[in-house]
């Protein structure tokens, strides 16, 4: 598209440092399957007056993914000029960790826990709510005051209320704790 629009200067941002260095011929290619693609990119690079490649880590690649998603949704008019997208970078990353508390002050899992403990539905539950509670209780396991949810691989996830969830999210963003799960669960 950049060639079709007769772009003269291009900045290419990629998350594969290896591919960028191979295109720039700073590193040799060992994988012969990608050689035709690298050669094609090198040939296309000659059609620009100025082209730069920049590596971005995969952690920072969310920005590139967002731009790709936005660009795939935009219908470009048949003109030779595309308005630039203005991007403002903040000094520090912003994390939003908002967990809503239930209006009645009870945790989200209260009805499930109540049914497991007493075998009865809440007084104000309608038919559809009773049906949903009945279906969900098979995946939950009470242990004392704590309620756990069984995963498909038979792992247990601890159910937390809004206050504890907010505290856990703050700890994760600050980095004082690990992932709150084992490596296999995290990979899945």
Buried (B, 14 or more C-beta within 10 A) or exposed (E): EBEEEEBEEBEBBBBEEBBBBBBBEEEEBEEEEBEEEBEEBEEBBEEBEEBEBEBBEEEEBEEBEEEEEEEEEEEEEEEEEBEEEEEEEEEEEEEEEEBEBEEEEBBBBBBBBBBBEEEEBBEEBEEEEBEEBEEBBEEBBBEEEEBBBEEEEEBBBEBBBBEEBBEBBEEBEEEEEEEEEEEEEEEE
